[in-house]
Amino acid sequence: MTRADVGGMWSVGLPASWPRAPAPMSFTALQLLERCPLQWALTNGSYPQIWTDKGYPTKPSVAMLQGQVVHSAIAVVLRCLAHAGCQSSTDRCAAEALRKQGGLALIVEDCVDSAIRQACGNPRLEFSLTALENRVRGNAGSLRERVQLLLSQVDLPRGIRTANSRRGGTLHPRSRRPLTQGAHSDVVLLAPDLAWKGIADLIAIDGTRCAIAEFKTGKRQENHELQILLYSLLWFHDRVLNPAGEPARKLTLLYADGAVNVTPPDPGELASLATELLARSRRVLGSIQPQPPSSRLEPDSCRLCGVRQLCESYWDSLEQDGTVSPSDEVHGRRYVDAEVRILGNAGPTSWFAEASNSQDLLRGARLLLECTDRRMALEPKDVVRVLNGELRIHTHQDAVASILVIGVFTELFKVDSRSHTRSKMAPHRPAS
């Protein structure tokens, strides 16, 4: 993948180098590898022609940025409450502690600023960052309410005076030491004997009692319970943070609409969980031995994949058998992925094109590609992959006209040489 000379488009291509197997394994890596080994490899490959950071640039959504803001604000508030000796966000001392920080509204605003600053270095947000920022800032009030709802469910240990953010937050052994009395946010857990790691949102130590909590800013999902059970396993095996090997006594998933208590596993259940995770790790690590690994086409995940523009199996599936789900409809508008071939200019910011691969347009169907918010250099015979373009269908008597509109959140990728990647990416189709 390379940057194009003209803004708004990159070129499709394989990473300069494929990633090494994840070590230690994490819950996020396991989930992604089980979903699609090729997605994991493309996401974590090396792209020095784009930027110096690791992996392929992500395309943050409004929901992703808002979740980041909520998590960051919660960590700030927990530190404030800890320093003030509060046991919950409803204590009388809590209001004074937050007032000294400028109030919750200012804390959330600062966290939004921080999230936007981090996003500024992302080259995939060249055209959409301003719109993304406006939407997140416009939701600041609801974000503040979400922080309040989540924090209202948290009980802090008695006698607390300090809280440690990212305690053990680096993998360097010298910086890690046993967790002491208090609430600790973003705790990195390491289990070298299992070759696993994880980051727990909140670990509260009260005497010898350990409680682990996870803040969830989105919808409830089945894998959330497995995630917190995994963290209880890693806590049990982390002999640096937990030298006595004490099991977690309380596990809680915190949602805006209420808390869910998960039964802590007993020693036998912890052993079974460890066996299960090790077996799953072996399976997924075996799936990435060929480079590139195979793809797995799934209707619910391919449309959300952040590297689908690089996946030949995805684009082939759009014209073959309908394996991948069709377009998304948002507020009555239809957003599609389509690979098109440019036929010629229709105007200063529009082009005649024909569809190559799309579930929403027949192969060879003529359409108008329309763009008004960026400058692009498109020539006849160029092949372009459009992600999240707005498809407008106009009918007049017996005539049907299709217009694919390039909006602020639409991405375009020029296909320089399809044969370069197509022959090397073999799709894996799930058994019916």
GIURHU-V140269 format. One record per pair of residues at least 12 apart in sequence whose C-alpha atoms are under 8 Angstrom apart, sorted by the first residue. I is the first residue (numbers start at 1). J is the second residue. Records with the same first field share a line. If there is no record, write none. Layout:
I = J ; J
//
This chain:
1 = 13 ; 14 ; 15 ; 47 ; 49 ; 50
2 = 49 ; 50
3 = 49 ; 50
6 = 375 ; 376 ; 377
7 = 374 ; 375 ; 376
8 = 126 ; 127 ; 374 ; 375 ; 376 ; 411 ; 412
9 = 376 ; 411 ; 412 ; 413 ; 414
10 = 412 ; 413 ; 414
11 = 413 ; 414 ; 415 ; 416
12 = 309 ; 310 ; 413 ; 414 ; 415 ; 416 ; 417
13 = 310 ; 420 ; 421
14 = 42 ; 310 ; 421
15 = 42 ; 45 ; 46 ; 47
16 = 45 ; 46 ; 47 ; 48
17 = 45 ; 46 ; 47
18 = 41 ; 42 ; 44 ; 45 ; 46 ; 291 ; 292
19 = 41 ; 44 ; 45 ; 46
21 = 285 ; 288
23 = 195 ; 196
24 = 192 ; 195 ; 196 ; 197
25 = 195 ; 196 ; 197 ; 281
26 = 196 ; 197 ; 198
27 = 197 ; 198 ; 227
30 = 280 ; 281 ; 284
33 = 284
34 = 284
35 = 296
36 = 294 ; 295 ; 296 ; 297
37 = 284 ; 287 ; 288 ; 293 ; 294 ; 295 ; 296
38 = 288 ; 292 ; 293 ; 294 ; 295 ; 296
39 = 295 ; 305 ; 307 ; 308
41 = 288 ; 292 ; 293
42 = 55 ; 56 ; 307 ; 310
43 = 55 ; 56 ; 57 ; 306 ; 307
44 = 56
50 = 123
51 = 123
56 = 307
57 = 122 ; 123 ; 124
58 = 122 ; 124 ; 306
59 = 124 ; 125 ; 306
61 = 132
62 = 132 ; 135 ; 136
65 = 115 ; 136
66 = 136 ; 143
67 = 217 ; 218
68 = 115
69 = 108 ; 111 ; 112 ; 115 ; 143
70 = 108 ; 111 ; 143 ; 144 ; 146 ; 147 ; 217
71 = 215
72 = 111
73 = 107 ; 108 ; 111 ; 147
74 = 147 ; 151
75 = 165 ; 185
76 = 107
77 = 98 ; 104
78 = 163 ; 183
79 = 162 ; 163 ; 164 ; 165
80 = 97 ; 98 ; 101
81 = 94 ; 97 ; 98
82 = 160 ; 161 ; 162 ; 163 ; 182 ; 183
83 = 160 ; 161 ; 162 ; 163
84 = 97 ; 161
85 = 159 ; 160 ; 161 ; 162
86 = 156 ; 160
87 = 155 ; 156 ; 157 ; 158 ; 160
88 = 151 ; 152 ; 154 ; 155 ; 156
89 = 151 ; 152 ; 154
90 = 152
104 = 144
105 = 140 ; 141 ; 144
108 = 140 ; 143 ; 144
109 = 137 ; 140
112 = 136 ; 137
116 = 133
127 = 374 ; 408 ; 409
128 = 408 ; 409
131 = 408
146 = 217 ; 256
149 = 256 ; 257
150 = 215 ; 254 ; 255 ; 256 ; 258
153 = 254 ; 258 ; 259
156 = 182 ; 183 ; 204
157 = 181 ; 182 ; 183 ; 204 ; 205 ; 206
158 = 206
159 = 182
160 = 181 ; 182 ; 183
161 = 182
162 = 182 ; 183
163 = 182 ; 183 ; 184 ; 185
164 = 182 ; 183 ; 184 ; 185
165 = 184 ; 185 ; 186 ; 187
166 = 184 ; 185 ; 186 ; 187 ; 188
167 = 179 ; 184 ; 185 ; 186 ; 187 ; 188
168 = 187 ; 188 ; 189 ; 241
169 = 186 ; 187 ; 188
170 = 188
171 = 188
176 = 240 ; 241
177 = 240 ; 241
178 = 240 ; 241 ; 242 ; 243
179 = 205 ; 241 ; 242
180 = 205
181 = 204 ; 205 ; 206 ; 207
182 = 204 ; 205 ; 206
183 = 202 ; 203 ; 204 ; 205
184 = 202 ; 203 ; 204
185 = 200 ; 201 ; 202 ; 203
186 = 199 ; 200 ; 201 ; 202
187 = 199 ; 200 ; 201 ; 202 ; 203
188 = 200
189 = 231 ; 234 ; 235 ; 238 ; 241
190 = 234 ; 235 ; 237 ; 238
191 = 234 ; 235 ; 237 ; 238 ; 239
192 = 238
193 = 237
194 = 274 ; 278
196 = 234
197 = 234
198 = 231 ; 234
199 = 231
200 = 212 ; 213 ; 214 ; 231
201 = 213 ; 214 ; 215
202 = 214
208 = 246
209 = 246 ; 248 ; 249
210 = 246 ; 247 ; 248 ; 249 ; 250
211 = 248 ; 249 ; 250 ; 251 ; 252
212 = 228 ; 231 ; 232 ; 248 ; 250 ; 251 ; 252
213 = 228 ; 251 ; 252 ; 253 ; 254
214 = 228 ; 252 ; 253 ; 254
215 = 253 ; 254 ; 255
216 = 253 ; 254 ; 255 ; 256
217 = 255 ; 256
218 = 255
220 = 255
224 = 253
225 = 253 ; 262
228 = 251 ; 252 ; 253
229 = 251 ; 264 ; 265
230 = 273
232 = 247 ; 248 ; 251 ; 264 ; 265
233 = 270 ; 273 ; 274
235 = 247 ; 248
236 = 248
248 = 264
249 = 264
250 = 262 ; 263 ; 264
251 = 263 ; 264
292 = 424 ; 425
293 = 425 ; 426
294 = 425 ; 426 ; 427 ; 428
295 = 311 ; 313 ; 425 ; 426 ; 427 ; 428
296 = 427 ; 428 ; 429 ; 430
297 = 313 ; 314 ; 323 ; 324 ; 427 ; 428 ; 429 ; 430
298 = 323 ; 324 ; 325
299 = 323 ; 324 ; 325
300 = 324 ; 325
302 = 314 ; 324 ; 325
303 = 324 ; 325
309 = 385 ; 387 ; 413
311 = 425
312 = 421 ; 422 ; 425
313 = 422 ; 425 ; 426 ; 427
315 = 339 ; 357 ; 358
316 = 357
318 = 357 ; 358 ; 359
319 = 356 ; 357 ; 358 ; 359 ; 363
322 = 359
326 = 359 ; 360
327 = 359 ; 360
333 = 390 ; 391
334 = 390 ; 391 ; 392
335 = 388 ; 389 ; 390 ; 391
336 = 358 ; 360 ; 386 ; 387 ; 388 ; 389 ; 390 ; 391
337 = 358 ; 385 ; 386 ; 387 ; 388 ; 389
338 = 355 ; 356 ; 357 ; 358 ; 359 ; 360 ; 361 ; 385 ; 386 ; 387 ; 389
339 = 355 ; 356 ; 357 ; 358 ; 383 ; 384 ; 385 ; 386
340 = 353 ; 354 ; 355 ; 356 ; 357 ; 383 ; 384 ; 385 ; 386
341 = 353 ; 354 ; 355 ; 356 ; 380 ; 381 ; 382 ; 383 ; 384
342 = 354 ; 378 ; 379 ; 380 ; 381 ; 382 ; 383 ; 384
343 = 379 ; 380 ; 381
344 = 379 ; 380
345 = 379 ; 380
346 = 368
349 = 370 ; 371 ; 372 ; 375 ; 376
350 = 368 ; 369 ; 370 ; 371
351 = 368 ; 369 ; 370
352 = 366 ; 367 ; 368 ; 369
353 = 366 ; 367 ; 368 ; 369
354 = 366 ; 367
355 = 367
366 = 402
367 = 401 ; 402 ; 403 ; 404
368 = 402 ; 403 ; 404
369 = 403 ; 404 ; 405 ; 406
370 = 403 ; 404 ; 405 ; 406
371 = 405 ; 406 ; 407
372 = 406 ; 407
373 = 407 ; 408
382 = 414 ; 415
383 = 414 ; 415 ; 416
384 = 412 ; 413 ; 414 ; 415
385 = 412 ; 413 ; 414 ; 415
386 = 410 ; 411 ; 412 ; 413
387 = 410 ; 411 ; 412
388 = 409 ; 410 ; 411
389 = 404 ; 405 ; 406 ; 407 ; 410 ; 411
390 = 404 ; 405 ; 406 ; 407
391 = 403 ; 404 ; 405
392 = 404 ; 405
//
